[in-house]
């Protein structure tokens, strides 16, 4: 079949194929010869090719010859599908994966072009795209809101952060050749919202969530419009309008079970009636009771991606970051950090919770429940293999996977003889934290004492203030002697805790040689984490020393005996 216009993976173009099986994206370049390749789910002139598609472009040719062999199936019958109940098993014919891109991946017009090319370099995929706000936008929105509280209505238009946001987004649409109208309404509404905050002299959590939602709402509209100008049929979605239903806990809402069927029905239904690549806002939801916009906490776009993946039962969830996957430690602390090829969901969750910035702490739950692999990749280096996170793997010969540092931790030592032989004491302790809304990280107990650390942020949104800490101590002193220790760090050793004797032997030897005293030790219930508490001032030195012993020294007993390489917990060959 000869065709001057074709559609490939939802991509329309003239005279030249968009991508080849080798995952190179080549747009509007006529002097290229393409090898034939077989892919399912490819559309040509509105028809679905279920077998072989080959495209040949000669050096001087302005028309592409598209040869379609074997069975062809008309897709129009799909529009006759359910007006009634939704069948989740039918989503497999709609989408193949979720691709989530963070703020640094869409931080400029240039980066958006690169991401568009990256997406189109996978012609075999029919992705759902989840985007964060453009880089720095969320922080700027929060600062703008804080300034609006005290600046007065007349001065809102002069807020520096508002000017930055306007300039960034208008410059981006201009450079991409997108009509400014796609974000003009949002920029106007943003300024009006800030004036409302200035008038009320108050920024509530509910208003704050609505304020920061403008970042994702604008980035997705710009990107969808850009893809459409390229001939790639795309459709923008606000997460709070497609069925992501949450609790009313503003700034840190939880996603509810009703989300999954609602999201699947909406996205699949729209695809059936009018196929287009969905571009979805990350980080956002709609409160069940108030119907107001909510946010899922910092890094919540990861949670959006895994939620959509579970809702549609997709084969894979891809999280594209600015690093080569999950690393053996923070590269800003240790330049020798290397990617970890494989992780379990439990390991990834522990890494995220205890400080790794690659994933949102709650994002693994939907993927684990749906048993959907999560692949962490680098949008700056797409050829890097990244990290594959799955439900399980052979841990029999695994040792250490990664070292994570969590700074600015507050530690409490609680001592009381009332604990001895009594019941209910710990319940009283933890009810105090529940009443004050403060999260506890690590716990260690003995017969007459309990030591614990407090999350340095309250509800993932703001730092614990001294008044809250004073309230904690005041309440606990009613039942025990309390010692408050600040400026501590948690070093978490993530790996196979069944080998904890080896890990601890090595760790304490290293720390002792550097004159470091461990003030608290705890083994997580997940069986993949050992946490050590040290002074903030010693923490980075400790991480570098531990990383050197466990991951860098080719002569170390660790590598001689277990040969795991890169801390990847790979099986010994």
N, C-alpha and C positions, 0 to 999 in steps of 0.2 A: 504494500500500500504506500503510495507516495503521499506526502503531506507537507505543506509549507508551514502549518501551525500544528503543534503537538502539545500535549500535557503530560508531564512526567512527575509523579509523586506530588500532584497538585500544582506543578510548576508549568506555566505557559511560556512559550517563547516562539520566535520566528527564525527559521533558516539554520538553526544550529542546536544540537543537543545541549542540555544544561550540565550534565554530569556523567561520569563514566564509573564503571565498577571499581576502579582503583581509588575511588573516593577523592578525585580531584574535581574542583568546581571550575568550569570554564564557560564564561558567559559571552555570547555574541562574538565569538572568534571563528570565522568561517574556514580558515585554512587548517583544519584539524581532521584527522581520520580516527574514528572511534571503533574499537573492537566490539563485536556483538556480545551481549550478555543476557542472561535469563533472570528475570525478576517477576514476582507476582505483585498484584495490586498496582500496576502502572496504568495510567490513563492516556489514551491517544485519541484526540478529537472526540472526547466525551465517552469513549468506549474503554472497557477494562480488558487489559491483556493478561491472560492467565498463563501464558507460557513464554515464548521467546520473542525478544525485541532486539533488532540490530539496527544501528544508525550509521550511515557512512556520509562523510562530508568531504568532497574533493577540494583541492586547493583553490580553485577558482569558482567553485559552485556557490550559488546564492540560494539554492533550494536543497533541502535535506530529503533523502530517500529513506522513508521509514518502512521497514519490512516487518510485517506482523504475521507470524506463522501459527498454525494450529487453532485451538479454540479461542473464540472471542465472545465475551459475554456482555450484553447490554446492561448498564447499571440502573436504567430507569425504573426497573421493577422494584428496586429497593425503596422507592418513595412510597410504595403501597403499604409499608410496614406499619407497625402497631400504632393505632390511635388509642389503644387501651393500655394494658400493663406492659412494663418494660422487661425485656428478656436480656439479662446481663451477658448471656453466652454469645449474643450477636455482636458485642463490641469488638471481638477479635478480628472481624472483617473491616473495622473502621480505623483503628489506630494500632501502632506497633510499639510505641514507647513514649515516655515523657522526657523532654529535655529542659532542664532548669538552668538558667544563666543568672549569675549574681550581678551586683552593681558594677563591679570593675569590668565585667564583660560587655556591658552596655553603657559605659561611662561617657562615650563620645560618638560622633557620627562615624568616625573611622572604625571604632570598635563594633558598632552596629553593622557596618558593611561586612566586617570580618565574620561576625556571628551569622549573618545571613548566608554568606558563602559556605560557612561551616555546616549549617543546617542542610543546604542544598547539595553538599558533597556526599550525602547519604541518600541516594535515590531510592534505595530499597525501603527506607523508613517512611511511615506516615505519622509524624510526631505531633504531640501536644506540647507547645512551648510555654514555659512558665518563666516570667521575668521579675527581677527585683527592680527597684527604682534605680535611675542613673546614679553612678557613684557620687557619694557625698550628699545626695539630695535629702535623704531621711534626716541626717544630722542637721542640715541647714534648715529644714522645716521645723524641727524641734527648737532650734535656737531662735528662729523667727517667731514662733509662738511664745517663747519665754519673754522675748523683747516686747512683743505686742502688749503683754499684760501691763507694762509700766510706761510705754512710750507715748500713749495718747493717740486717739483716732487720727488726728491730722498728720501725724508723723509716720503712720504705718507704711506709706509708699516709699519712705526713705530707709526702711530697714535693709541693712546690707545683705542679709541672707535672702530676702525676697528678690532683690536685684540680681543676685547670683543665680537663683533658680530660674528667673525669667530669661536671663542672658543665655544660660546653658541650654535650655530647651528650645528657645527660638533659634539660636545658632545651629543647633543640631538639625532641626527640621529644614532650615535653609540649606545646609550643606548636603542633606540627603535628597533635596529636591521635593520635599513633602510640603503640602499646603499648610500654612500656619493655622488654618481653621481647625485642624484636628486637636489642637491644645488650647486655642484661644479662649474657649469657654472655661476651661479648667483654671487657666491663669487668672482670669477675671474673678472666678469664684474663690480662688485661693486668697486673693487680696481682700475680698469682701469678708471672708471668714476671719482673717487677721484683724480687720477693723472691728468685727463683732467681739473678738477676744479683748481688744483694746477698750472697747466700750464697757464690757462687763468687768474688766480688770481681773479676769480669772481664766485659767486654763484647766478645765476638768479633764479627767482621764478619757471620758467619752469624746470630748472635743479634740483632745490630743490624737486619738485614733483616727478621727475623721481628717484631721490636719495632715498627718503623715501619709494617709492613703492617696493623696494627690501625686506622690512620687511614682508609685506603681501604675496608677491610672494614666499618667502621661507617658511613661516609658513604653507601655504596651501599645498605646494608640499610635505613637510615633513609629514603632517597629512594624506594626501591622500595616500601616499606611505605606511604609517604605517597601515592604514585600509586595504589596499590591502594585506599586509603581514599577516593580521589576517584572510584573506579570505573574507573580506568585499569589494565587488566591488565598487570602488570609482573612480571619475574622477575630476581632478583639473581644475579650470577655473580662468583665469585672468579677472577681471571685465571689463577691457578696451578692451577685445577681444570678449566679448559676447553681446555687444550692450548697455552698460551703457555710454550714450552720454551726454556730459556736455558742458557748456560754456567754453571759453578759459580763465576764471578767475583763474589762477594758485594759488594754496594753499587754495582756497575757492570756488571751482566751483559749479555751480548749475546744477542739472540734468534736461535734456530736455525731453519733452513729447515723442519724437521719441524713447526714451529708452524702454518704456513699451512693445510695440509689438515686438521689436527686441530681447529683453531678453526672452520673453515668447516663441517666435518661436525657438530660439536656444536651450534653456534648454529642452523644451518639445520635440523638434525634436530629440535631442540626446538620450533622455530617450526612445523614441519609437523605435529607431533603435538599441540601445544597453543600456539597463537599468543599471544605476550605480548611486551611491549617489554623487551629485555635491558638490564639495568643492570650494567655491568661495572666492576670495579676497575681503575683505571689503575696504572702504575708497577710492577706486580708480575709475577712469573713463577715457574716451578718449575725448579730446577736439574736438568739431565739426569742427572747421576751420583748426586748425593746425594738428589734429590727434595725438597730443602729450599726454602723460600720465598726468592726473590731479588728484588732491586730493580734498576731499569734506569737508575739515576742521577737526579739532580735534574731535574725536568721530564719524567720518563719517561712520564707519562700521554699526552703527545703521541705518543710512539713506540707506545704501546699502541693508540691510535686509528688511526694509519696502518697498523699491522700488521694490525688487524682489517679495515680497508678493503681492503688488498691481498688478504687471505685470502678475502674474499667477492667480490672484484671489483666493488666498489660504484661508483656513478657519481660520488660526491663524499664528501670528508672535511671536516667542519666543526670548526674549533678555536675555541671561544668563550673570549675573554679579557676583561680589564677595560680594554682600550684599543681604539681604532677601527681595528684591524688592525695591520700592520707600519708603523712610522713612519719618517720621514726621519732621525730621531735620537732619542735618549732624551729624553722630554719633561721629565724631572727636571733635565736639563742645559739644554735649550733649550725654552722655552715655545712657540716658533713651530713646533715639529715638526708635520708633517701626515702623513696616511695615504698610503701608496704603493698605488695601485690594483692594480698587476700586478707579479708577480715570476716568475722562473724558479726551478726547484728548486735550481739551482746558486747563485743569488743568495741564496735563503732559507737554504741550508745554510751559506754563508759568514757571513751575518748572525748566525745562531744560534751558530756556533762562536766568532766573534770578539766576542761579548758581548751581542747583542740578547737580551732576556729573553723574547721573545714565543714562541719555539719551542725545542724540544729539539734539540741539534746533530745527532743521528742520526735524527730523525723524518722527514726528507725522503727517506731511502733507500727505504723500502717504497713510498711514494707514487710516486717516480720509477720504480721497477721495475714497478709496476702501472699507470703512466701515469694516475694518478687525481688530479684537481684537488683542491687543498687550499684551503679558504676560511677566512680568519681574520676573526672577527667579534667585536663587543663585546656581551657579555651585558647590560651596563648601557645600551647604546644600540643595540638590535637593528636599527633602521632605517638605521644607517650602512652604507654599501656594503662596508666592510672591504677586505681584500686577497685577490686570487685568485692562487694559485700554481700554475703549470702547467709542462709539460715544456719548452716553448719559445715564443718570440714574436719578432716582428721587432725586432732590436736595431740595425738599420742606422742609426737616427737617435737611439738612446738614448745618454745620457751618464752621469750619476750617479743612483743610486737611493737610497742611504742612507749615513749616516756612523755608524760604531759605535765605541764606546770600550771597551777592556778594560784595567782598572787593575791595579795591584800586580803588574806583570810583572817577572821577573828576566831580565836580558840577560847573555849571555856573549860575550866577544871571545876567540877562540882563534887564536893566531898561531904558525905553525911553517914553517920553510923545508923541512921534510920533505914538505910538500904539493906543492912545485914539481916537476912532471914525474913524480910518483909516483902509484901507484894504491893503493887500500885505506885511505887516511888517513881519509876521511869515514866509512867503514864502522866503523873503530875508535872514532871519536867517537860515532856514534849507537848502537853496541853498548853503550857506557857508560850511556847514558840508558835503553836497553832493560833492562839488568841491574838498574838502580835503579828501574824502573817509573815514569819521569818523562816526561811528554809535552812535545814540542817544538812551538812554535807557528809561528814565522816564521824563515826561514833566508836568509842572504845570503852569498855566497862570492866570494873573489878568488883570485889565484894562490897566495898564502901565508897566507890567513886565512879564517876562517869566523865569522860573527856569527849568533847565534840567540837566541831568547827561549823561556823555559820557561813552561808553563801554570801560573798561580798556584794551581791546585788539582791534587792528585795523584789520578788516577782520578775526577775530578769530585766527590770526597767530602770532602777535607780539605786544608788549606793545606800547602804545602811548608814543612817545618821547617828551621831553620838547619843542623841536623846533616846532613840530606840534601844541602843545597847544598854543605856542606863536603866531603862524600863525592864529589860530582860534580867539584869543583875538584881534589881530591886525585888522582882517577883520571886526569883530563885532563892534569894537569901532568906526567904521565909521558911524554907525547908532544908537549906544546906549552906555550907561555906563555899563561896564562889570566887574564883580567881579569873579575871579577864585578861587575856593575852592577845594583843593586836600585832599587826605587821608580821604575820606568818604566811607561809606558802605551803601548798599541798603538792608533793611530787607523786604522781600516780604511775605505777609500773603496770602496764596493760599486757597481759599475756596468759600463759597457761599456769594458773595458780597451783595446779597439782605439782608443779616444779618449784613451789615457793621456797623450799629449803635452799636450792641452788641460787635462786634470784636474791633472796635475803642475804645469803652468805656473801655473794659478790657485792651487793649494794652496801652492806654495812662495812665491808672491808674498804671499799672506795671512800665512803663518807668518813670513816675513822682516819684514813690516811690524809684526809683534808681537814681534819680537826673539827668536823661537823657532828653535833649531837642531834639525834632524832628525838623530837619531843613527844611524838605520838605515832602509833602505827595501827593500821586497820586493814583487814581483808574484807573486800566487798562480798555481799551475798551472791552476786552474779558469778563468783568464782573466776573472774578474769582480771581482777584488780587488787593490787596492794598499794595502799596510800601511806606516805610518810610525810610528817609535818616538820618543817624546819623554819628558821628565821628567813624573812624576805631577803635580807642582805646576803644570805648564803645560797639562795635558791638557784640562780643561774649557774653559778660555779658547780653546784652539785649536779645539775642536769648535764652540763658539758662533760663532767667527769664520768658520770654513769653511761652516757651515750658512747663515750670513747671505749669503755670497757666492754659493753654489751654489743656494740655494733661496728666499731671501727678497727680494733686491734686484731689483725689476722693471726697474731701469735697467742691471743688470749685462750685460756682453757675453755671458755664458753664456745668459741668457734671451733676449737680443736675437737671438742667432744660432740657438739650438736650440729655444726656445719649448717646453720640456718641461713646465714648470709642476710644482710640488710634488715635483720630483725623481722623478716617476713613470716616467720613461723612456718616456713615451707618444710615439707617432709624430707627427711634425710634420704638421700639417694643410695 
